[in-house]
Amino acid sequence: MEGTLFLLVPVLLPLLSGLAVGLSPVFRRRKLLLQLWTACALLLSLASMLHAALSLSGSSLILFQLTERIQIQLSMDSLCCFFLTLVAVLWSLVGFYSFEYMDHDEKPHRFHAVFLASLGILSGLIMSGNLVTLCLFYALLPIIKLPMVLHTRSRESTTAAVRLLAYSAFGTIAALSGVLLLNQYCATLSFIPGGTLLPGAEKQEALSWIALLMILGFSTRAGMFPLHGGLTAAHPVTPAPVSAVLSGVVTKMGVLGILRTVFYCIGADALRGSWVQNVWMSFSLLTVLMGSSLALREDVFKRRLAYSSVSQISYILFGLSTLTPAGFRGAMLHLVFHAAFKITIYMAVGAIIHKTGLTRVSELKGLGKRMPRVMVLFTMVSLGLIGIPPSGGFVSKWHLAAGALELSSVFSILGPAVLLISAILTAAYLLPVSVRAFFPGSGEPDSDLSSAEPGPLMLLPKLFLTVFALLGGMFPDRLIVFFDSLLSGLL
């Protein structure tokens, strides 16, 4: 081993903590001890990840070296610091929310074991120093994620797990195959801003196909058409904390894989104006429109949100595919704000299911009287996801549209048009939930007027993320400055 050994802590600490929960029988019998152990593990993991992000930028650690070019390496750069901070905060918030949500579950230790272990895998993926290491952790992610999808042990969850595994297998094989093929065109597989292509490699037609293969491979985790099936199958059958992190965090790992491939290995200049860029933009815009349209038709609440996630993640992919500074800035802003919005929405839906057992939008009439705080927060983040100012969603979509307008092709018109139509559809499938909850109509008698508000552990994380998303929209300057600094050398 060579380098800073502390880089192993954010990976091993949650992994070993989760392993201890899964193997020790004491956590199966004593729920309070399980929650205390998990809380301590989350806080220590949060501290280690934030320390690595804030203090170890530029550090690296070689774990294993097969050849001079193929090695397992952890390293820290600006992009890694950003993702590590984001995931540390979001994962911890959802973890504390899950204590109350999973309180009546028959086997909460199984959930918390996998939840902690998954954080270790995510940390390793984020801190990967080259494409080989990234693909290794990318392959491990669905393996550790499957138990969370299978948690309820229902027939639907088994079917969803099989579909998720099939899509994940394709994505992993495609990404790994791309890495092996890309190796001959790059000076190194390590991540360097602007790319590492050998002179003249950008003229090779094979490079375009390799780029498309890797974009499709990583997009299976991001839910881009035609590889969105695993995501939409998993969300409706998993516990709400799992759905929250799947949508808000895990999908962003697909975005990270594409970021590393396009901007740190192949280079944006090699793809700008190519047919690969056009295909990428076309698929992302099609997914934006398709996801919003299908969400509008769904009555099952979590399935509606699953299609919404498919649509919203492709906002990010479209921004990246423009290969413009404004588009990149908009994509990264939307990555942050979508994570806050969608995790809050899933936690609100989880509170509704946990406290009332209601799972369909059509069943939520008058719910605002029983859960006013939850529904107010749901409404506020829904407005943000639509893009109503002064929320963060407005800021990110403004920059996405600006990035599209910088293009000199039909996408300069098509991009903003699709984003506008999708925003209207987003309003059409989210706002009726709030209207139905707060204004059920005089002809709709309330069958139950008892309060169903959740406790502080389920309410405070939602409040924190809602306030963050609103303040981020009103004061986005620091985020914009940081993302502009990332742009240096990328475009």
C-alpha positions in Angstrom: 0.0 0.0 0.0 1.2 3.5 -0.9 -0.4 6.8 0.1 -2.7 8.1 2.8 -4.2 5.2 4.8 -7.0 7.3 6.2 -8.7 7.1 2.8 -9.7 3.5 3.8 -11.7 4.7 6.8 -14.8 6.0 4.9 -14.9 2.6 3.1 -14.1 0.2 5.9 -15.9 1.9 8.8 -19.5 1.6 7.5 -18.7 -1.8 5.8 -17.4 -3.4 9.0 -20.2 -1.7 11.1 -22.8 -3.2 8.8 -21.1 -6.6 8.9 -21.2 -6.5 12.7 -24.9 -5.7 12.7 -25.6 -8.6 10.2 -23.6 -11.2 12.0 -24.1 -10.4 15.7 -27.3 -12.0 17.3 -27.4 -9.3 20.0 -28.7 -6.7 17.5 -31.6 -9.0 16.5 -32.9 -9.1 20.0 -32.2 -5.5 21.3 -33.7 -2.9 19.0 -32.4 0.1 21.1 -28.8 -1.2 21.0 -29.2 -1.7 17.2 -30.3 1.9 16.8 -27.5 3.2 19.0 -24.9 1.2 17.1 -26.2 2.4 13.7 -26.4 6.0 14.9 -22.8 5.9 16.1 -21.7 4.2 12.9 -23.5 6.9 10.8 -22.0 9.8 12.7 -18.5 8.3 12.6 -18.8 7.6 8.9 -20.1 11.2 8.4 -17.2 12.6 10.3 -14.6 10.5 8.4 -16.1 11.3 5.0 -16.3 15.0 5.7 -12.7 14.9 7.0 -11.5 13.2 3.8 -13.5 15.7 1.7 -12.3 18.8 3.6 -8.7 17.9 4.5 -7.4 15.2 2.1 -7.9 16.7 -1.3 -5.0 15.6 -3.6 -4.3 12.5 -1.5 -4.2 9.0 -3.0 -3.8 5.4 -1.9 -2.8 2.5 -4.1 -4.4 -0.7 -2.7 -3.3 -3.2 -5.3 -1.3 -3.0 -8.6 -1.6 -5.6 -11.3 0.3 -3.8 -13.9 1.6 -0.2 -14.3 -1.8 0.8 -15.9 -4.2 -1.4 -14.0 -4.4 -0.8 -10.3 -6.9 -0.4 -7.5 -6.5 3.1 -6.2 -8.4 5.6 -4.0 -7.8 9.3 -4.5 -9.3 12.6 -3.7 -10.0 15.5 -6.1 -12.5 18.3 -6.2 -15.3 16.2 -7.8 -14.7 13.4 -5.2 -14.9 15.9 -2.4 -18.2 17.2 -3.6 -19.8 13.8 -4.0 -18.4 12.5 -0.7 -19.8 15.5 1.2 -23.2 15.2 -0.5 -23.6 11.5 0.1 -22.3 11.7 3.7 -25.0 14.2 4.6 -27.9 12.7 2.7 -27.2 9.1 3.8 -27.0 10.2 7.5 -30.3 12.1 7.3 -32.1 9.1 5.7 -30.4 6.8 8.3 -31.9 8.7 11.2 -35.2 8.9 9.5 -35.2 5.1 9.1 -35.1 4.5 12.9 -38.7 5.5 13.3 -39.8 4.1 9.9 -38.3 0.7 10.6 -39.4 0.7 14.3 -42.2 -1.8 13.7 -40.3 -3.9 11.1 -39.8 -7.6 12.0 -36.1 -7.6 11.1 -34.8 -4.1 11.2 -31.2 -5.4 11.8 -31.2 -6.8 8.3 -32.1 -3.4 6.8 -29.5 -1.4 8.9 -26.7 -3.9 8.1 -27.2 -3.5 4.4 -27.8 0.3 4.7 -24.4 0.8 6.5 -22.5 -1.6 4.2 -23.9 0.2 1.1 -22.4 3.5 2.4 -19.0 1.9 2.4 -19.4 0.7 -1.2 -20.6 4.2 -2.2 -17.6 5.8 -0.6 -15.2 3.5 -2.4 -16.9 4.2 -5.7 -16.7 8.0 -5.2 -13.1 7.9 -4.1 -12.0 5.7 -7.0 -8.8 7.0 -8.6 -9.2 5.4 -12.0 -11.8 3.6 -14.2 -10.7 0.2 -13.1 -11.4 0.9 -9.4 -14.7 2.7 -10.3 -15.9 -0.3 -12.2 -15.0 -2.6 -9.4 -17.2 -0.7 -6.9 -19.8 -0.2 -9.5 -20.1 -3.9 -9.9 -20.3 -4.4 -6.1 -23.1 -1.8 -5.6 -26.1 -3.8 -7.0 -24.9 -6.9 -5.0 -25.1 -5.0 -1.8 -28.3 -3.2 -2.9 -30.3 -6.3 -3.7 -31.0 -7.2 0.0 -32.6 -3.8 0.4 -34.9 -4.4 -2.6 -35.7 -7.9 -1.3 -36.4 -6.6 2.3 -40.2 -7.3 2.2 -39.6 -10.8 0.7 -42.8 -10.4 -1.4 -43.3 -11.7 -4.9 -43.2 -8.2 -6.3 -39.9 -7.4 -4.6 -38.4 -10.7 -5.9 -39.5 -9.8 -9.5 -38.1 -6.3 -9.0 -34.8 -7.6 -7.7 -34.4 -9.9 -10.7 -35.0 -7.0 -13.1 -32.7 -4.8 -11.2 -30.0 -7.5 -11.3 -30.4 -8.0 -15.0 -30.1 -4.3 -15.8 -27.2 -3.9 -13.4 -25.4 -6.9 -14.9 -25.7 -5.3 -18.4 -24.5 -2.0 -17.1 -21.5 -3.5 -15.3 -20.5 -5.6 -18.3 -20.9 -2.6 -20.7 -18.9 -0.3 -18.5 -16.1 -2.8 -17.9 -15.9 -3.8 -21.5 -15.6 -0.1 -22.4 -12.8 0.3 -19.9 -10.9 -2.6 -21.4 -11.3 -1.2 -24.9 -10.6 2.4 -23.9 -7.3 1.3 -22.3 -5.6 1.3 -25.7 -6.6 4.8 -26.6 -5.7 6.5 -23.3 -2.3 7.4 -21.8 -3.7 6.4 -18.4 -6.9 5.2 -16.9 -6.5 7.6 -14.0 -8.8 10.7 -13.8 -7.3 13.9 -15.2 -9.5 16.9 -16.1 -9.9 17.2 -19.8 -9.1 13.6 -20.6 -6.2 11.3 -21.2 -6.5 10.4 -24.9 -3.4 9.6 -26.8 -2.6 12.0 -29.8 -4.9 11.2 -32.7 -7.1 8.8 -30.8 -10.1 11.2 -31.0 -10.2 10.6 -34.8 -10.8 6.8 -34.4 -14.4 5.8 -35.1 -14.1 2.9 -32.5 -13.6 5.5 -29.8 -17.1 6.9 -30.5 -18.7 3.4 -30.0 -16.7 2.9 -26.8 -17.9 6.2 -25.5 -21.5 5.3 -26.3 -21.1 1.8 -24.7 -19.8 3.3 -21.5 -22.5 6.0 -21.3 -25.2 3.4 -21.7 -23.5 1.2 -19.2 -23.4 3.8 -16.5 -26.9 5.1 -17.4 -28.5 1.9 -16.2 -27.9 3.3 -12.7 -29.2 6.7 -13.7 -32.3 5.4 -15.3 -31.9 6.8 -18.9 -34.0 5.2 -21.6 -33.9 2.4 -22.8 -32.3 1.1 -19.5 -34.7 2.6 -17.0 -36.6 -0.6 -16.2 -34.6 -1.7 -13.2 -35.1 1.7 -11.4 -38.9 1.8 -12.0 -39.3 -1.8 -10.8 -37.3 -1.3 -7.6 -38.8 1.9 -6.2 -42.4 0.8 -5.6 -41.6 -2.4 -3.6 -38.8 -1.1 -1.3 -39.1 0.6 2.1 -39.3 4.4 1.9 -35.7 5.0 3.2 -34.4 2.7 0.5 -36.4 4.5 -2.2 -35.1 7.8 -0.9 -31.5 6.8 -1.2 -32.0 5.0 -4.5 -33.5 8.0 -6.1 -31.5 10.7 -4.3 -28.1 9.1 -4.0 -27.5 5.8 -5.9 -28.8 7.1 -9.2 -26.1 9.8 -9.0 -23.4 7.1 -9.1 -24.4 6.5 -12.7 -24.0 10.2 -13.3 -20.6 10.1 -11.6 -19.5 7.2 -13.9 -20.5 9.2 -17.0 -18.8 12.3 -15.6 -15.5 10.4 -15.0 -15.7 8.8 -18.5 -16.6 11.8 -20.6 -14.8 14.6 -18.8 -11.8 12.9 -17.1 -10.8 10.1 -19.5 -12.2 10.6 -23.1 -12.5 14.4 -22.9 -15.4 16.6 -23.9 -13.5 17.8 -27.1 -13.5 14.3 -28.5 -17.3 14.1 -28.4 -18.4 17.6 -29.1 -20.4 17.8 -32.3 -20.2 14.0 -32.8 -23.1 11.6 -33.4 -22.5 10.2 -30.0 -23.3 13.6 -28.4 -26.5 13.7 -30.5 -27.6 10.2 -29.5 -26.8 11.0 -25.9 -28.9 14.2 -26.0 -31.7 12.5 -27.8 -32.0 9.6 -25.3 -31.8 12.0 -22.3 -34.6 14.3 -23.7 -36.7 11.3 -24.6 -36.3 10.0 -21.0 -37.3 13.4 -19.6 -40.5 13.5 -21.6 -41.3 9.8 -21.2 -40.7 9.7 -17.4 -43.0 12.7 -16.8 -45.7 11.4 -19.1 -45.8 7.9 -17.4 -45.7 9.5 -13.9 -48.9 11.4 -14.8 -50.7 8.1 -15.5 -49.7 6.3 -12.2 -52.0 6.2 -9.2 -49.6 4.2 -7.0 -47.7 6.9 -5.2 -44.2 5.4 -5.2 -44.5 4.2 -8.8 -45.4 7.7 -9.8 -42.3 9.0 -8.0 -40.2 6.3 -9.7 -41.1 7.6 -13.1 -40.5 11.1 -11.8 -37.0 10.1 -10.8 -36.3 8.7 -14.3 -37.3 12.0 -15.8 -35.5 14.3 -13.4 -32.2 12.4 -13.5 -32.2 12.8 -17.3 -32.3 16.5 -16.7 -28.8 16.1 -15.3 -27.7 13.8 -18.2 -29.0 16.3 -20.8 -27.1 19.1 -19.1 -23.9 17.1 -19.2 -24.5 16.0 -22.8 -24.6 19.6 -24.1 -20.8 19.8 -23.2 -21.3 23.5 -22.5 -20.3 25.4 -19.4 -23.9 26.5 -18.6 -25.2 23.0 -19.2 -22.5 21.5 -16.9 -23.3 24.1 -14.3 -27.1 23.4 -14.6 -26.5 19.6 -14.4 -24.5 19.8 -11.2 -26.9 22.2 -9.6 -29.8 19.9 -10.5 -27.9 17.0 -9.1 -27.8 18.7 -5.7 -31.3 20.1 -5.6 -32.9 17.0 -7.1 -31.3 14.9 -4.3 -32.8 17.2 -1.7 -36.2 17.4 -3.3 -36.7 13.8 -4.1 -35.4 12.4 -0.8 -37.7 14.8 1.0 -40.7 13.7 -1.2 -39.9 10.0 -0.6 -39.6 10.5 3.1 -42.9 12.3 3.1 -44.5 9.4 1.2 -42.9 7.0 3.7 -44.4 8.9 6.6 -47.8 8.7 4.9 -47.5 5.0 4.3 -46.1 4.4 7.8 -48.8 6.3 9.7 -51.9 5.7 7.5 -51.1 2.7 5.2 -52.3 4.7 2.2 -50.3 4.0 -1.0 -52.4 5.5 -3.8 -52.8 9.2 -4.8 -56.5 8.7 -5.0 -56.7 7.8 -1.4 -55.1 11.0 0.0 -58.2 13.2 0.1 -58.2 15.3 3.2 -54.9 14.0 4.4 -53.7 17.6 5.0 -55.9 17.7 8.1 -54.2 14.7 9.6 -50.6 15.4 8.5 -50.4 19.1 7.9 -46.6 19.4 8.5 -45.7 16.5 6.2 -48.0 17.8 3.4 -46.7 21.4 3.7 -43.1 20.1 3.3 -44.2 17.9 0.4 -45.9 20.8 -1.3 -42.9 23.1 -0.9 -40.4 20.6 -2.4 -42.9 19.7 -5.1 -42.9 23.4 -6.2 -39.1 23.2 -6.2 -39.0 20.1 -8.3 -41.3 21.8 -10.8 -38.9 24.8 -10.9 -40.9 27.5 -9.3 -38.7 30.4 -8.1 -37.0 31.0 -5.7 -36.4 27.3 -5.3 -33.2 25.6 -6.3 -35.1 23.8 -9.1 -35.6 27.1 -10.9 -31.9 28.0 -10.7 -30.8 24.6 -12.0 -33.3 24.5 -14.9 -32.5 28.0 -15.9 -28.8 27.0 -16.4 -29.8 23.8 -18.2 -31.9 25.8 -20.6 -29.1 28.3 -21.0 -26.7 25.5 -21.8 -29.0 24.1 -24.5 -29.3 27.6 -26.1 -25.5 27.7 -26.5 -25.7 24.8 -29.0 -25.8 25.4 -32.7 -28.1 22.5 -33.6 -31.8 21.7 -33.3 -31.3 20.8 -29.7 -30.9 24.5 -28.9 -34.7 24.7 -29.4 -35.7 21.2 -28.6 -33.9 21.1 -25.3 -35.7 24.1 -23.6 -39.0 23.0 -25.2 -38.8 19.6 -23.6 -37.7 21.0 -20.3 -40.7 23.3 -20.3 -43.2 20.6 -21.2 -41.7 18.3 -18.6 -42.1 21.1 -15.9 -45.8 21.4 -16.8 -46.2 17.6 -16.6 -44.3 17.6 -13.2 -46.8 20.1 -11.9 -49.6 18.0 -13.3 -48.6 14.9 -11.4 -47.4 16.5 -8.1 -49.7 19.4 -7.4 -52.9 17.4 -7.5 -51.6 15.4 -4.5 -51.4 18.6 -2.4 -54.8 19.9 -3.7 -56.4 16.6 -2.9 -54.9 16.6 0.6 -55.8 20.2 1.5 -58.9 20.8 -0.5 -60.8 17.5 -0.6 -64.2 19.1 -1.5 -67.4 19.4 0.5 -68.7 16.1 -0.9 -65.8 14.1 0.5 -66.4 13.1 4.2 -63.3 12.5 6.3 -63.3 9.0 7.6 -60.6 9.7 10.1 -59.6 13.1 11.5 -57.1 11.8 14.0 -53.5 13.3 13.8 -51.0 11.1 12.0 -48.0 13.3 12.1 -44.7 11.4 12.5 -42.2 11.9 15.2 -39.1 14.2 15.1 -36.8 11.6 13.6 -39.1 11.4 10.5 -39.9 15.1 10.4 -36.6 16.9 11.0 -34.6 15.4 8.1 -37.4 16.6 5.7 -37.4 20.0 7.3 -33.6 20.3 7.0 -33.6 19.4 3.3 -36.5 21.6 2.5 -34.9 24.6 4.0 -31.6 23.8 2.3 -33.3 23.5 -1.1 -35.0 26.9 -0.7 -32.0 28.7 0.6 -29.9 27.1 -2.1 -32.2 28.6 -4.7 -32.1 32.0 -3.1 -28.4 32.1 -2.5 -26.8 29.8 -5.2 -23.6 31.8 -5.7 -21.3 29.6 -3.7 -22.4 26.4 -5.4 -22.1 28.1 -8.8 -18.6 29.3 -8.0 -17.6 25.8 -6.9 -19.0 24.2 -10.0 -17.3 26.8 -12.2 -14.0 25.9 -10.5 -14.7 22.3 -11.5 -15.1 23.4 -15.1 -11.4 24.5 -15.2 -9.8 22.1 -17.6 -12.9 20.1 -18.4 -14.4 22.1 -21.2 
